[in-house]
Amino acid sequence: MGLYSHHIFPRLMDWVMAGEEFRRLRTDLLSGLHGEVLELGIGTGLNLPHYPKTITWLHAVDPANLLPKIVTERSTRQSFPIRIQHVTAESLPYDDRSFDFVVSTWTLCTIPDPVKALREVRRVLKPNGRFLFLEHGRSENEKIAVWQDRLNPVQNIIGCGCNLNRKIDHIIAQAGLKLMTLDRFQMQSVPRLGGAMYKGTASRPD
C-alpha cells in the first residue's frame, strides 16, 4: 500500500481534482478570504492558486507528505507566505483564536475523527472567524445513500481512508460550530456516489 498510497493514488487524485468543475468550485469558495488562514489537508496543493492576495499568511496541516515537489512548486508561485506542518487535524499546533478563516475542501471524508478535528477548528478560530467547507458526503437521495453505505468499506481502501457516506452538516453541528450557510448539490463531472456536495460556512457559537 505504500507505493499506491504515496505515489499512485496522489497522482491520480491530483489529475482528477484539477478538472474545470473542481477549479470553479475552489475559486468560488476561496475568493473572499483575507488575513490569517488555516487549511486542513493541503494534499497536493490544488487550492493554492485559488487563494486571493488578501491573505497575509497561509498555514496548512496534513499528516501525509504527498508529492512534495509539486506542493513546493505550487507554493513558490504564491505571493503570501505558506507554512505546512505534517500533523493531524485532531490536534492543531496553534493558539486559541488564531485564524480569520479555516478551510477544508474534500478533507473531512478522510480525517479519522472529524468531530474532534472540527472542535479544534472551533478553538483556533477568532471570535468573528469563519470555517469554509467544500466536501463530498452522504447523498440526499436514499437510493444512492444505500449504495454509499454498501460500497464504503471498499472506498475506504481504494481511497486511502476516504468515506463516501459522512453527513458533513451533522459533523459540523456535533463539533459545536454554528452553520451559517449550506448548499447541497451534485457535481456534474463526478459519479453520483462521490459527487454529493456540501458547501458552506460555519462560525463559533460565541
Steps between C-alpha positions, in 0.01 A plus 500: 500500500797735546566537127129536425414742783809722468551509123225348281189619686623861556587540133165358391306726736709803406413442135128442563454788744677751278204488262297803395204446736732449795688820414180700476379377839834576666508855363142564608568380856834674557472831315390708799764391751738736677734513797632190677371177344535134597438219251422149618645230275698694243563181302681581175432873528216529249339783699811719491439679167146588611587694814477879460791736563313644800631207709785602730601148607391152398558223751418144401496160666506155348626177658612379157783653297351448152698585187725748684672631186165595347383664824825699520464617139142612560597672825782704347261651244290669770551854629425417864711296744403137553586267784407132480516269801457125471273447798142379545202732507382341825781676688581835341829664610358852521385736773134562571329758278783525247329496160262715300406202285541123506451315171418136430450367145448128431670429834243411768435171319842367602565643847469208747314711760341793315299620800815533708674679213216752469503561873861601447385725215252664737782555749743666258245724325487863602167608656383640165683235295345269245537135410459448124434149373458326165453129563343192346287280720176314548249554222150639559375229262431196718563251219846647442563520875430127535765426236740740671461294819553174313809615313657707776729220628641458149534876450678526833772271366540624143450863608766483773258567785231687305140449617205543263220529752586760765229754584716809488242742641438269797874472569535879499209535744634225727828689526322802641531721194203705381398447137450835327452385140462158341465415132430141396558409137625226269825543309453439129846358430499246785298176536197549725643276772788742557360828374238590761639831624475711814621860459467772760623697796489455875604708800575476869179502705626783725 
